[in-house]
């Protein structure tokens, strides 16, 4: 009997092996160098030890930023919309770099799906799309939108490992998928990003390829950049050069290129991301039509539960529609 050849690893599988090998190698190197420095007290060994520690910190940064296993079982169980009375379409998208990601599409009734705005919902750095269903249901009901919940690679049912590059590929894949749909109004796609998802939303809206394809951008409790957040949480990191950050999400640089109508939602009781950061993003935003809404009792993950939240979104969207109709180019 012929012995079957082993299947070739995918590029993503090889990447996983490389990352884990580097992490193990860095840890082993630190232990060896510590022992050598203890024995010989050499300046050369000390320099190598510092470099090994920096390499290990660089490799482990993803574990400080992405939490796909919180809460527990988030990678095993993903709640579906039918459990809260919503019909939905479960979709798997293959990104440009070949990773299969999960998405949940909650649509308006058949007679309204083609005339309603569609929200590309980009969630934060923990959990899965199932943890955003109550918020999605409210957006679906009170704002009359189709809701496309995208699940980052390495989260929930999606394949791969999370990274800044990967998440940007995921969001581009989600937007491209929506632009290929014929049952929705492709001229009314809203990119919504909360927390870490806001950094990806800014990337999408700032790209020239998508600037005229995004109806509006909504950011909620997001940050200026990962280095800026690091400086806030760990003041000593202000001495680190930019290349030492594995993930950067430089929204403060990108947002000047955003031209889509933009709404900034700030929870003033946010104790994780300083509210001043989204106010700074509002100031830097290049859009001629931008609005900011602040909610005094809004926490980092709970601003969407504040009184007046959905009214603020509806008010903004109505203003965008009116603005577009007023500034519509003449037909020739």
N, C-alpha and C positions, 0 to 999 in steps of 0.2 A: 504494500500500500504506500502511495506517495505521502510524504510528510508535507503538510501545507506550509507555504512560506508565511512568516509573520507579516502582518499588515504594516505598511509604512505609517510612521507617525505623521499627524497633521502638523502644519507650521505652528499652530497654537500649542499642541502637545510638546513640541520641541522647545518652545519658548518657556513653558512651565518648568521643564526639566532644567533649562539653563538658569532660570531665576532661583530655583530651589538649590541647585548646585552652588551657585554664587553665594547664597546665604550661608550654606553649610561651610563653604571654603573660608568665607570671611570670619565666621565664628571660630573655626579651627585655627586660622592664622593669628587671631587675637590671643588665644590661649598659648600658642607656641611662642609668640613674641613677648608675651608677659613673662613667661618662664625664662626666656633668654635674657630679657632685660633684668630680671631679678638675679640671674647668675652673673651677668657680665657688665651691667650698667653702662652700656654703650649708647652714645648719642645717635648713632646710625640706627640702632635697634629701636630707640625711642621714637625717632621720626617715622620708621616703618610701622610702629605700633599705632601712632596717631593716624597715619594714612589708612591702616586696616580698620580702625574704629570708624573713621569717616566713611569708608566703603561700606561697612556693615550698616551704619545709620542710613546711608543712601538706599541700600537694598531693602531695608525694613520700613521705609517711609510709607509704603502702601498700606501696611497694617495699622498705621496711625490715622489714616485718612478714610479708608473704606471698611465698612462693617456689614458685610452681606449676611452674617450669621446672627445679627442682633435685630429683633429678639430671637431667642433660640427657635430652631426649626424653620427659620425663614428661607432656607435653601431646600426645604423638604415640602412644606405646605404653603401654597399660595391661594388665598381665598378668591373665589370667583364671583363676578357681579350677580349671578342668578341667586346667590344666597341673600342678597338684599333687594331682590325683586327687579333686577335689571337684566334685559337680554343683552347679549354681547357676542362679539366675534373674537375668537382666540387666534392670534396670528404669530407665525415665526418668520423672522426676516433674516436673510443672510447679508451681512455687511460687506463693504468693499474689500475688507481684509479676511473675509471668509468665516466669520464667527456667526453662529446662529443665536439670535436673541429673541426673547419673548415679548409680545405686546398684547394688550387687551383693548379692543375697540368697542366703546359704548356709544351706540348711535341713537339719534332721535328717531321717532316713528318715520315710516317710509315716505309719508307725505311731506316731511319737513327736513329729512336728512340732507337733501340737495340744496337747501336754501339757508341752512344753519351754519354758523362758524364752526370750525373744528379746532380743538385745543390739542396741541402736541404737548403732553404733560411730562416734564422731566423732573423726576423726584430727587431726593437728597441722597446722603451717603450711607444709609442703613435700611434694612428691611427689604420689602419687595412691593410690587404694585398693589397687592392685596391690602396692604396697610393704608392705601390712599383711596380706598373705595368710597368711604363715607363722604370725603371731600369731593371726589369725582361725581358722586350722585347729586350732591348739592349744586355743583357747577352745571351738570346736565339738566337739573330741574329748574333752578332759579335763573340761570343765564342762557338756557336754551341752546347749549352747544353740544356737538359731538365731542366725545373725550377719547383721545388716543393715548393710553397709558403705556409708556415705553419702559421696559425693564433693562437696566444696565447689564452688560456682560459680567458674569461672575455673581449676579444677584438672582434670587428666585429660580426660575426655570431656564434662564439664559446660560449659554455656554461661556467658556473663557474666563479670563481674570480681569478685574477692573484696573484701569489706568486712565490717565488723562487722554492720551491718544485714542485709546479704545472707546472711551465714552463719547468722544467727538465723532468717531466713526459710527457709533450706534445712533447718535442723534441725526447725523446726516442720512443714515439709512432709513430712519423713521420718517424724516421729512420727504425723502425721495419716494418712499412708499406712498405717502399721502398724496404727493403730486401726481402719482400714477393712477390714483383712484378716479373713476368716472362717476361715482355715485355721490360725491361731495362737491361743494363749491371750492375749487382749488385756489380761488383768489381770496379766500377768507380763512387762511390758516394762521392760528395764533400760537406762538411759541411761548410756553409758560415754564419758568424754571424756579424751583424753590431751593434755597440753600446751595448745595454743591451743584444742583441742576441749573441754577442760575448762571454759573460760570460757563456751562455748556450752551445755554440759551444765547448768551452774549456772543460766543464763538459763531453760532449759526447765523445770527442776525447781522454780524459784522462782515461775513463773507460776501464778496461781490456776487458770487454765483447765486446767492439766495436773497439778496437785498430786495429785489422787486417781486419776490415770491412769498414774502411774509407780510401778512395783513397787519399784525401787531405783535409786540413782545411784552410779556408781563414778567417781572422779576419780584420775588418775595424773599426777604430776609437773606439776601446773598451777600457775598464778601467782595472786596476789591481784588484780592489775589491770595494765593496760598502763602507767599512770603509775608504779606501784610498781616494775615491771620497768625502766622508763626511769631511775628514780632510782638503781636498783642498778647498771645498766650505764654510765650517764652522769650522775654526781652533779650536774652543773650544771643538769640538767632539773628539779630540785626547785623551781626558781624559776619554772617555767612554770605559768601558770594552766591549769585543767582544760580550758577551751574550746579550748586550743591542740592538744589531742590529737584527731586525726581518728578514731581507734579507741580505745575506752576499756576495754571488757570489765571492768566494775567488779564482779567476783565477790565481793570483800570486802563490798560493800554488799548484793548480791542474796542471798548464801548464808544470811543470817539468816532468810530467808523459805522456805527449803527444809525440808519436813517429811517427805520420803520417807526411808526407811532409806538411810544413806550410808556408803560405804567409801572411805577415802582411802589411796592407795598412794604411798609416798614412796621414791624412790631416793636414798639418802644420799650417793652419789657423783655426783649431778647437778651439773655445773659450769655449766649454763646458767640454770636456774631454782633459786634458793636453796631447799633443802629446808624451811627455816623457813616459807616461804610456804604450803605445803600444810598444815603443822602449824597455822598461824594460821587457815586456812580451816576446818580440823577444829574448832578451838575456837569459831569464830564460827557454825558451822552450827547451824540451828535445829531439826534433827531430834532426837527423843528417843532414836533408835536410830542411833548413829554409831560407826564403828570406824576405827582407823588401823593400817596395816601398813607397817613400814619394812624396807627391804632394803639392808644396808650396802654391797654392791657394785653396787647399781642405778644405772645412768647415766640420763641424760635420755631417751634413745631405747632403752635396753636393759634396763630393769627387768623387762620381761616375760620375759626369759630367765633370771632369777634362780631359784635353787632355792627351792621352796616357794611360788612366785607363784600358781599355779593352785589349790594347796591352800588358800591364803588366801582366794581368791575363792569356792571351794566352801564353805568354812567359814562365810563371811559369808552366802552365799545360803541355806544350811541354817538359819542363825540367823534370817534374815528370814522364811522359811517357818514356822518354829516360833513366832516372835513373832506373825505374822499369825493363826495358828491359835489361839494362846492368847488373843489380844485380839479375836477375831472377835465382832462384836456379836450378841446373842441374836436368834434367829428369832422373830418375833411373828406 
